[in-house]
Each structure stands twice: as C-alpha cells, then as structure tokens.
Amino acid sequence: MSSQNALLRNSASQQGRPDDLADLSAVDLVEQYRARSLSPVETTQAVLDRVERLDRRVNAFALLDAESALASARESEARWQRGEPLGPVDGVPVALKDLILAKGWPTLRGSRAVDPVQDWNEDSPATARLREQGAVLLGKTTTSEFGWKGLGDSPLTGITRNPWNVAHTPGGSSGGSAAATALGFGPLHVATDGGGSTRLPAAHSGVFGFKPTFGRVPVYPPSQNGTLFHVTPMTRSVDDAVLLLDAIARSDLRDWNALPTQEGSWFENLDQGVKGLRIAFSPTLGYAQIDPELERIVSDAANTFAELGAIVERVDPGIEDPFDIFQTFWFAGATKLVASFDPGRRALIEQGLQEVAEKGRSIDVITYLQAVDRREALGRHFNQFHQKWDLLLTPTTAHPASAIEASGADLVVRPIRSPFTYPFNMTQQPAASVPAGLTAGGLPVGLQIIGAKFADTSVLRAAKAFEQARPFARPKDPS
C-alpha cells in the first residue's frame, strides 16, 4: 500500500468507516473520494477480496478482470487527487451482465453457441458511458442463456444461487447481477429486463431493480426481443440506482429508439415523498394466483404508502392476462435468435430454448400483427389508467424463489415465471422492485411499483420513500 493510501485509510477509520469497504454505497464512495478520505484502489481491492471469498458459493461472475479493474482504479485515484473526476461514477466499481458488450471482454451471453474467438472491440451504450465517466469495470455477471428464462442457470456458467439460501434460485435472467448486488460485489450493476429479468431476481434476492421507461437507457446491439428489452440499474439502494441512471441514461445514436437525454439529474425531486399521490394496489392484477404468505407481506408493504400520506386503494386494473400476447413476441424472438446460428453451433443451445424457438416457427404474420395491435391496446389501457392513478403497486412475483431442483419445471410453457412483470415490458412503463420483507423461511419478497410511461421520477420517488420507511435488509454470508 502506498503512503498516500495509508493516510487515506487512517483518516477514514477516524470517521467511523465500516470495516469492509465493500459495504459502502456508491454515493458514499463518491463522497469519500471527493473528501480524499478513501481511495478507489482500496475500494476496488475490497470488492475483489469479497468476490474471492464468497463468489464460489453463489457463482455470480462469468468473468472477473481484477488486473484491469485495479488499473482503472489507480487512474481514478490520480484524477480524484487532482480534483478532476470524469463523472458521477468515477472510481466506483461496476459489473455488467453478460448480455452487455464491453471492449476486450467476450460477451458469451451464457451460451456455448457463441464463439469466444472473435473481435470484441465495441462497447454497448451503457458500457461506453461508464467508461467515459471513469467507472471501474469489474467484469461480467452470469445470465441464463441469451436471457431467455427467469432463472439463474446457463449451459455455459452453470447454476447461480440465491445469496439468502443457496439451495434456491436467485431468479433470472439477471441472476448473477442480483446475487452480486446482494453480497456487495460492487455497488452498481447493469442488468437487463425483457419480461422481468431485472425485477424478478431483484425480488428473489432482496435488492432494488429498476426498469426505466423503454428507450431511457439506449440498447445496442438490438435484442432478439426487440422493444420488450430494457437496460437497467440493479443496486442495494435507490440512491445508487439513481446515480447509475445519471451515468447511463444518455442518448446514443446507435439506438434509434433512444429517448433524448434528460436535462439535470435524476436526483431532482427524489425526496419529495408520496404524500397526496393516488396509488392503486392490485395483489393479482385481476388474473394471477399468488402465494398467500407473499400476498400478506406485499399487502402490508402497500399499507406503508398510506402511512406516508398517499391515497391507497385496492383496485383491479381491468385487464386479462396478456401472457399470450407476450408469448407471441418472446417465441418469435427465440426463433430469430436460434436461426442466426449455423447448425453446428445451434446444436449447443439449451434444449428448452430450442423448443421455444420451434414453437415460434408456427407463428404466422397475421397472428404476429394481431399481437402488435393487442399490445398497443394494452398500452392505451394503462395510459388511461394512469389518468386517475399516479402509481400502481403489485407483488413482483407470485411465489418466493423456487428451490434449485424444482426450478426447471414447465419452462417451455412459461419461461417467465412472474405474471406481474411482463405486461409492463409490453407497455414500456417504468417499474421497480423494492424489497418488501422476508418469508418465514427467510426468502426475500418484492413489491413492484409501476408508473405511467415516462414517469420514471414518480417511481423512483416512491421507491425512495418506501426505502426510508422500511430500510432494505441484507443477507448474511451465504452458506
């Protein structure tokens, strides 16, 4: 350790800094970097040490590049010492889901079908923005193959496990991001969500996951799931998600669906609370079957908003289960994906995904275009719904995380395992999952907060108010 780092360590210890720097939030890290009471090198090493100690139990990382991360941290340390940080996340450790491109690292997407021997010379938009702003990129977190299912396993990386109970799935497809977030393997994680792939594992793993309005965070290359697909923050706190959103919610010319960059910071108006907001609570969305214990936990969580001054009413939003609409897009996307590989590599793809792709081949153009019309009708329905209601609350999932040995059942029929998440990929609305409590068996439960399209601030504001009223718990070391 350099003498400068030793001085930083002594100064920070006098300020009551936690023993393990991996427990600090990204917001706290930036404050301490600015005060020169902490070094990005120390922080990065602490995170790497924690990954080394715990990841063998959960299998959250598909790729970890300690050498590159420490080199980036040293460069960041020099910038902070000069008082010249590159951006709001300079020196903060960040991990990317292995569906997100990063120069120099293979993006294998959880699949043995992707050839690792090729030029990996392009960043996805989120990666590019983070690199421009001095973030310390740690590596790639695990995903189900091509993000096709709501579980955390893949043929390439094996089983990723729940940090609260390693006999259970963390959910997926951003299972690695969720497990890593919960255990402090870096404070910031970039995940994705095509039907619940951020919110589902966030709920099962007890962390905060936010799916912004579609187009808020640019996507490139395009997903096989088209306009269902979102790039998302996953963090241990709402403030950290907002910090990450400030960094990555910036327009990129490669995504023709990208929204213009919003002026100012997403922190603006974050602390206004929910007093006076009209909030609808639907424990079933009118069609879902939900575990009774989970419903009790989520109902209690919804009551918190009334205690905070919101007007909360139990409401049926008046829709039928739109899964058949969603399934049309999901199966067609799988067909397109599988067809992009030559027969030899296609044979390496997980059997369940191949079966989904085969179902997609039977979808004719009329059926597909009818699904487009029905999707638009669903979006119009919720546009009208939010004329009366500022927010909608639901459970994030219908059941707690399933045991690993039971989690593979019925995947072809229902590869997305929450009836509460996929509707809002189709409507492109902002939606977050906040930790709402634990089951009697110690598994996390998530509450979903949904806002009108483009009302990202309302969702974040409500999530922050809830977090302040009911601070999010963290798991002990997994066993």
Wavefront OBJ file of the C-alpha trace (Angstrom):
o trace
v 0.000 0.000 0.000
v 1.287 3.465 -0.858
v 1.899 6.010 1.918
v -0.935 8.073 0.409
v -3.311 5.113 0.710
v -2.199 4.541 4.305
v -3.036 8.146 5.125
v -6.415 7.752 3.460
v -7.115 4.601 5.463
v -6.187 6.250 8.774
v -8.263 9.338 8.010
v -11.312 7.309 7.069
v -11.074 4.989 10.065
v -11.298 8.044 12.281
v -14.601 8.880 10.542
v -16.168 5.556 11.549
v -15.886 3.919 8.138
v -17.126 0.288 8.005
v -14.524 -2.431 8.392
v -15.305 -3.766 4.905
v -15.323 -1.099 2.224
v -17.431 -3.363 0.008
v -20.378 -2.453 2.242
v -20.283 1.210 1.234
v -22.828 2.554 -1.241
v -21.729 4.163 -4.486
v -22.995 7.537 -3.219
v -20.885 7.180 -0.058
v -17.845 6.169 -2.087
v -18.037 9.255 -4.275
v -18.412 11.497 -1.216
v -15.322 9.956 0.359
v -13.328 10.156 -2.859
v -14.191 13.832 -3.049
v -13.083 14.335 0.564
v -9.903 12.324 -0.156
v -10.682 10.070 2.776
v -10.830 6.956 0.626
v -9.047 5.669 -2.463
v -10.718 3.923 -5.431
v -7.855 1.426 -5.255
v -8.761 0.457 -1.693
v -12.413 0.169 -2.605
v -11.771 -1.972 -5.671
v -9.444 -4.275 -3.768
v -12.044 -4.682 -1.013
v -14.679 -5.645 -3.577
v -12.323 -8.084 -5.308
v -11.462 -9.631 -1.941
v -15.141 -10.131 -1.182
v -15.757 -11.722 -4.578
v -12.801 -14.030 -3.991
v -14.167 -15.011 -0.578
v -17.829 -15.529 -1.425
v -18.475 -15.999 -5.140
v -17.624 -19.689 -5.116
v -20.821 -20.133 -3.083
v -23.172 -18.303 -5.464
v -21.434 -18.212 -8.883
v -22.350 -14.622 -9.761
v -19.448 -13.773 -12.096
v -18.952 -15.187 -15.570
v -15.774 -13.105 -15.962
v -13.775 -11.153 -13.379
v -10.852 -8.984 -14.549
v -9.061 -7.957 -11.379
v -5.989 -6.635 -13.176
v -7.980 -4.296 -15.427
v -10.174 -3.162 -12.525
v -7.203 -2.234 -10.354
v -5.537 -0.395 -13.242
v -8.726 1.643 -13.744
v -8.892 2.307 -10.008
v -5.334 3.667 -9.987
v -6.185 6.011 -12.855
v -9.285 7.167 -10.986
v -7.310 7.732 -7.806
v -4.953 10.053 -9.692
v -7.893 12.027 -11.113
v -9.510 12.457 -7.689
v -6.190 13.592 -6.231
v -6.066 16.260 -8.947
v -9.707 17.176 -8.312
v -10.606 16.187 -11.887
v -13.093 13.292 -11.824
v -14.558 12.343 -15.185
v -18.124 11.965 -13.984
v -20.508 10.964 -11.189
v -19.284 7.360 -11.023
v -15.532 7.898 -11.323
v -13.791 5.181 -9.319
v -16.972 3.289 -8.464
v -16.863 -0.497 -9.112
v -19.488 -1.644 -11.636
v -20.303 -5.068 -13.068
v -22.090 -5.744 -16.358
v -24.498 -8.561 -17.115
v -23.048 -10.833 -19.773
v -25.507 -9.589 -22.385
v -23.798 -6.168 -22.393
v -20.830 -5.599 -24.724
v -17.509 -4.429 -23.288
v -14.337 -3.919 -25.316
v -11.724 -6.576 -24.711
v -14.061 -8.995 -22.949
v -16.064 -11.751 -24.634
v -19.832 -11.390 -24.321
v -20.876 -15.030 -24.410
v -24.476 -14.457 -23.267
v -24.484 -17.586 -21.127
v -24.172 -19.778 -24.197
v -21.738 -22.350 -25.532
v -23.036 -21.454 -29.004
v -21.307 -18.054 -29.054
v -17.769 -18.295 -30.432
v -15.415 -16.659 -27.917
v -12.714 -16.283 -30.565
v -13.749 -13.085 -32.337
v -13.081 -9.368 -32.179
v -14.597 -7.940 -29.014
v -13.907 -4.325 -29.863
v -17.143 -2.472 -29.140
v -18.886 -1.190 -26.009
v -22.640 -1.199 -25.583
v -24.003 2.289 -24.849
v -24.147 1.782 -21.069
v -20.574 0.444 -21.029
v -19.340 3.351 -23.139
v -20.947 5.924 -20.841
v -19.483 4.255 -17.739
v -16.034 4.052 -19.265
v -16.190 7.723 -20.307
v -17.028 8.671 -16.726
v -14.225 6.725 -15.084
v -16.139 3.800 -13.593
v -14.118 0.765 -12.535
v -15.432 -2.127 -14.625
v -15.078 -5.389 -12.703
v -16.298 -7.951 -15.216
v -19.395 -9.811 -16.395
v -22.157 -11.363 -14.289
v -23.955 -14.565 -15.177
v -27.183 -14.816 -17.138
v -29.479 -17.562 -18.295
v -28.702 -18.413 -21.919
v -29.475 -15.324 -24.022
v -31.645 -14.141 -21.106
v -34.452 -16.463 -22.203
v -35.812 -17.570 -18.814
v -36.433 -16.279 -15.304
v -33.779 -18.464 -13.681
v -30.100 -18.017 -12.935
v -28.522 -21.003 -14.687
v -26.990 -21.497 -18.111
v -25.201 -24.262 -20.043
v -22.039 -22.120 -20.084
v -21.706 -20.960 -16.468
v -23.816 -23.483 -14.581
v -26.054 -22.675 -11.628
v -26.092 -19.278 -9.945
v -27.515 -19.456 -6.420
v -29.582 -17.245 -4.158
v -27.463 -15.293 -1.636
v -30.135 -15.745 1.059
v -30.303 -19.527 0.614
v -28.016 -21.260 -1.853
v -30.477 -24.126 -2.288
v -32.747 -21.667 -4.149
v -32.507 -19.763 -7.433
v -31.795 -16.023 -7.340
v -34.193 -15.653 -10.263
v -33.201 -14.532 -13.716
v -32.221 -13.861 -16.222
v -30.087 -11.282 -14.344
v -29.372 -13.812 -11.606
v -25.674 -13.021 -11.424
v -26.361 -9.304 -11.133
v -28.826 -9.921 -8.302
v -26.599 -12.249 -6.301
v -23.612 -9.931 -6.778
v -25.613 -6.876 -5.757
v -26.932 -8.508 -2.595
v -23.481 -9.633 -1.481
v -21.677 -6.358 -2.175
v -19.710 -7.498 -5.217
v -19.622 -3.838 -6.268
v -22.362 -1.304 -5.526
v -23.526 -0.783 -9.131
v -24.751 -3.405 -11.599
v -26.012 -3.043 -15.155
v -28.655 -5.671 -15.886
v -31.374 -6.171 -18.496
v -35.122 -6.768 -18.457
v -37.114 -8.254 -21.345
v -40.017 -9.647 -19.345
v -38.967 -9.263 -15.727
v -35.294 -10.201 -15.894
v -34.281 -7.394 -13.540
v -37.316 -7.144 -11.280
v -37.756 -10.897 -10.800
v -34.213 -11.583 -9.489
v -34.236 -8.312 -7.563
v -37.317 -9.569 -5.710
v -35.919 -13.062 -5.141
v -32.529 -11.713 -3.992
v -33.677 -8.791 -1.843
v -32.236 -5.882 -3.845
v -33.521 -2.873 -5.778
v -34.130 -3.291 -9.503
v -35.433 -0.556 -11.776
v -36.715 -0.934 -15.344
v -36.864 2.605 -16.749
v -39.236 3.709 -19.479
v -38.279 1.989 -22.726
v -35.564 3.932 -24.544
v -34.374 5.734 -21.409
v -31.143 3.693 -21.447
v -30.046 3.030 -25.046
v -29.668 -0.553 -26.266
v -27.099 -1.802 -28.762
v -26.812 -4.252 -30.341
v -30.576 -4.817 -30.571
v -32.003 -7.709 -28.586
v -33.841 -10.568 -30.242
v -36.733 -9.402 -28.052
v -36.868 -6.011 -29.753
v -38.890 -3.332 -27.981
v -39.525 -5.524 -24.935
v -35.877 -5.218 -23.933
v -34.582 -2.671 -21.397
v -31.127 -1.994 -19.924
v -31.452 -1.431 -16.205
v -29.785 -0.480 -12.914
v -29.632 -3.015 -10.080
v -28.334 -1.830 -6.699
v -28.674 -2.141 -2.926
v -30.287 1.297 -2.589
v -32.474 3.672 -4.563
v -29.860 6.436 -4.423
v -27.272 4.176 -6.022
v -29.687 3.258 -8.823
v -30.274 6.948 -9.465
v -26.534 7.594 -9.557
v -26.153 4.815 -12.109
v -29.111 6.118 -14.119
v -27.469 9.544 -14.242
v -24.463 7.857 -15.815
v -26.099 5.567 -18.386
v -29.421 7.239 -19.325
v -27.788 9.245 -22.098
v -28.766 9.085 -25.746
v -26.705 7.026 -28.185
v -27.029 7.285 -31.970
v -26.799 3.503 -32.386
v -30.235 3.058 -30.788
v -32.948 4.665 -32.920
v -35.459 4.086 -30.076
v -33.363 6.014 -27.564
v -35.053 8.892 -25.763
v -33.314 12.268 -25.601
v -31.020 12.726 -22.632
v -32.935 14.356 -19.790
v -31.511 17.639 -18.581
v -30.353 17.741 -14.979
v -30.028 14.835 -12.582
v -32.467 12.069 -11.714
v -31.843 13.026 -8.075
v -34.005 16.115 -8.576
v -37.321 15.775 -6.674
v -36.289 12.336 -5.424
v -37.014 13.199 -1.784
v -40.481 14.680 -2.244
v -42.204 11.620 -0.768
v -45.616 10.253 -1.715
v -47.991 12.420 0.294
v -51.127 13.099 -1.757
v -50.296 10.648 -4.549
v -53.127 8.389 -5.695
v -51.832 4.824 -5.613
v -53.682 1.725 -6.801
v -52.787 -1.627 -5.224
v -53.590 -4.858 -7.042
v -52.358 -8.105 -5.466
v -53.392 -10.160 -8.514
v -53.753 -7.755 -11.478
v -57.138 -9.448 -11.804
v -55.803 -12.799 -13.030
v -52.748 -14.032 -11.100
v -52.643 -16.791 -8.482
v -50.370 -15.697 -5.640
v -48.833 -17.439 -2.649
v -50.883 -16.424 0.450
v -47.847 -15.610 2.594
v -46.384 -13.456 -0.141
v -49.703 -11.639 -0.586
v -49.792 -10.816 3.143
v -46.258 -9.435 3.050
v -46.910 -7.314 -0.040
v -50.256 -6.029 1.289
v -48.520 -4.898 4.459
v -45.864 -3.179 2.346
v -48.544 -1.386 0.311
v -50.073 -0.061 3.548
v -46.792 1.750 4.195
v -47.635 4.194 1.422
v -50.901 5.102 3.144
v -48.943 5.670 6.347
v -46.707 8.033 4.361
v -49.687 10.115 3.257
v -50.638 8.597 -0.093
v -54.200 7.696 -1.029
v -54.037 3.908 -1.451
v -56.940 1.819 -2.726
v -57.199 -1.819 -3.755
v -58.043 -1.743 -7.471
v -58.459 -4.271 -10.248
v -56.889 -2.589 -13.300
v -59.356 -4.329 -15.620
v -57.132 -6.456 -17.846
v -56.989 -10.119 -18.782
v -53.708 -11.987 -18.529
v -51.726 -10.748 -21.566
v -49.287 -13.658 -21.490
v -50.389 -14.986 -24.873
v -49.548 -11.602 -26.414
v -46.170 -11.566 -24.709
v -45.518 -15.167 -25.676
v -46.005 -14.356 -29.359
v -43.170 -11.813 -29.244
v -40.982 -13.939 -26.964
v -41.292 -17.105 -29.072
v -40.764 -15.193 -32.324
v -37.658 -13.598 -30.866
v -36.305 -17.004 -29.859
v -36.868 -18.267 -33.416
v -34.949 -15.316 -34.837
v -32.118 -15.844 -32.348
v -31.677 -19.567 -32.880
v -31.849 -19.155 -36.656
v -28.877 -16.769 -36.515
v -26.517 -19.658 -35.689
v -25.221 -22.257 -38.094
v -26.461 -25.823 -37.458
v -23.311 -26.881 -35.607
v -23.475 -24.099 -33.068
v -27.260 -24.212 -32.924
v -26.974 -27.722 -31.507
v -25.115 -26.298 -28.491
v -28.097 -24.173 -27.413
v -30.105 -25.295 -24.372
v -32.868 -27.710 -25.325
v -35.615 -25.651 -23.676
v -34.718 -22.583 -25.729
v -34.622 -24.653 -28.909
v -38.133 -25.927 -28.126
v -39.353 -22.349 -27.605
v -37.803 -21.378 -30.943
v -39.559 -24.285 -32.603
v -42.905 -23.030 -31.252
v -42.096 -19.603 -32.660
v -41.768 -21.015 -36.168
v -45.501 -21.707 -36.209
v -46.432 -18.047 -35.626
v -47.784 -16.591 -38.872
v -47.638 -12.939 -39.839
v -51.350 -12.327 -39.133
v -51.009 -13.720 -35.603
v -47.929 -11.582 -35.043
v -49.573 -8.379 -36.271
v -52.668 -9.108 -34.196
v -50.361 -9.345 -31.180
v -48.928 -5.939 -32.121
v -52.451 -4.478 -32.123
v -53.317 -6.096 -28.790
v -50.093 -4.828 -27.272
v -50.913 -1.289 -28.356
v -54.392 -1.658 -26.837
v -52.821 -2.721 -23.548
v -50.607 0.350 -23.623
v -53.586 2.609 -24.273
v -55.435 0.966 -21.390
v -52.669 1.844 -18.956
v -52.342 5.352 -20.398
v -55.974 5.832 -19.365
v -55.484 4.039 -16.049
v -52.770 6.488 -15.052
v -55.018 9.451 -15.714
v -56.561 8.564 -12.349
v -53.744 6.726 -10.585
v -50.228 8.097 -10.170
v -48.796 4.664 -9.387
v -49.766 1.017 -9.387
v -48.454 -1.423 -6.765
v -48.350 -5.192 -7.262
v -46.277 -8.095 -5.988
v -43.169 -8.519 -8.111
v -43.513 -12.290 -8.147
v -46.313 -14.721 -7.398
v -44.103 -17.040 -5.324
v -40.852 -16.882 -3.373
v -37.707 -18.141 -5.095
v -38.018 -21.798 -6.049
v -35.588 -24.465 -4.929
v -32.877 -25.204 -7.487
v -34.005 -28.795 -8.066
v -37.603 -27.697 -8.684
v -36.901 -24.600 -10.751
v -36.654 -26.190 -14.191
v -40.254 -27.347 -14.444
v -42.576 -26.066 -17.152
v -40.072 -23.638 -18.669
v -41.190 -24.101 -22.261
v -44.784 -23.320 -21.357
v -43.959 -20.368 -19.098
v -40.315 -19.303 -19.288
v -41.033 -16.040 -17.444
v -42.166 -17.052 -14.006
v -43.903 -13.908 -12.767
v -47.343 -12.853 -14.024
v -46.718 -9.317 -12.735
v -43.693 -8.218 -14.741
v -44.114 -8.940 -18.474
v -47.191 -6.707 -19.001
v -45.068 -3.657 -18.302
v -42.377 -4.617 -20.771
v -45.100 -4.591 -23.413
v -46.435 -1.201 -22.250
v -42.855 0.106 -21.804
v -43.718 1.721 -18.455
v -41.161 2.333 -15.699
v -41.345 -0.286 -12.957
v -39.221 -1.080 -9.922
v -38.980 -3.933 -7.448
v -38.251 -2.963 -3.840
v -37.519 -5.439 -1.030
v -40.760 -5.783 0.953
v -39.830 -8.351 3.593
v -38.905 -11.986 4.163
v -40.962 -15.160 4.238
v -40.993 -17.341 7.343
v -38.344 -19.395 5.534
v -36.092 -16.350 5.153
v -36.551 -15.740 1.422
v -36.978 -12.167 0.124
v -40.243 -10.813 -1.264
v -40.508 -7.905 -3.698
v -43.084 -5.145 -4.124
v -43.429 -3.766 -7.651
v -44.007 -0.036 -8.200
v -45.260 0.924 -11.676
v -45.642 4.420 -13.098
v -47.091 5.921 -16.234
v -44.872 5.844 -19.296
v -42.123 8.473 -18.937
v -42.950 8.981 -15.211
v -39.655 7.438 -14.069
v -39.212 10.079 -11.373
v -42.529 9.143 -9.753
v -41.457 5.506 -9.439
v -38.045 6.412 -8.035
v -39.561 8.926 -5.639
v -41.989 6.310 -4.283
v -39.243 3.710 -4.011
v -37.065 6.134 -2.053
v -39.910 6.981 0.333
v -40.561 3.279 0.919
v -36.873 2.549 1.473
v -36.624 5.311 4.059
v -39.684 3.966 5.878
v -38.602 0.332 5.643
v -34.831 0.064 5.092
v -33.752 -2.820 2.922
v -32.158 -5.785 4.713
v -29.002 -7.511 3.505
v -28.175 -11.230 3.595
v -25.512 -12.755 5.782
v -22.707 -14.617 4.082
v -24.296 -17.426 2.039
v -23.939 -20.985 3.248
l 1 2 3 4 5 6 7 8 9 10 11 12 13 14 15 16 17 18 19 20 21 22 23 24 25 26 27 28 29 30 31 32 33 34 35 36 37 38 39 40 41 42 43 44 45 46 47 48 49 50 51 52 53 54 55 56 57 58 59 60 61 62 63 64 65 66 67 68 69 70 71 72 73 74 75 76 77 78 79 80 81 82 83 84 85 86 87 88 89 90 91 92 93 94 95 96 97 98 99 100 101 102 103 104 105 106 107 108 109 110 111 112 113 114 115 116 117 118 119 120 121 122 123 124 125 126 127 128 129 130 131 132 133 134 135 136 137 138 139 140 141 142 143 144 145 146 147 148 149 150 151 152 153 154 155 156 157 158 159 160 161 162 163 164 165 166 167 168 169 170 171 172 173 174 175 176 177 178 179 180 181 182 183 184 185 186 187 188 189 190 191 192 193 194 195 196 197 198 199 200 201 202 203 204 205 206 207 208 209 210 211 212 213 214 215 216 217 218 219 220 221 222 223 224 225 226 227 228 229 230 231 232 233 234 235 236 237 238 239 240 241 242 243 244 245 246 247 248 249 250 251 252 253 254 255 256 257 258 259 260 261 262 263 264 265 266 267 268 269 270 271 272 273 274 275 276 277 278 279 280 281 282 283 284 285 286 287 288 289 290 291 292 293 294 295 296 297 298 299 300 301 302 303 304 305 306 307 308 309 310 311 312 313 314 315 316 317 318 319 320 321 322 323 324 325 326 327 328 329 330 331 332 333 334 335 336 337 338 339 340 341 342 343 344 345 346 347 348 349 350 351 352 353 354 355 356 357 358 359 360 361 362 363 364 365 366 367 368 369 370 371 372 373 374 375 376 377 378 379 380 381 382 383 384 385 386 387 388 389 390 391 392 393 394 395 396 397 398 399 400 401 402 403 404 405 406 407 408 409 410 411 412 413 414 415 416 417 418 419 420 421 422 423 424 425 426 427 428 429 430 431 432 433 434 435 436 437 438 439 440 441 442 443 444 445 446 447 448 449 450 451 452 453 454 455 456 457 458 459 460 461 462 463 464 465 466 467 468 469 470 471 472 473 474 475 476 477 478 479
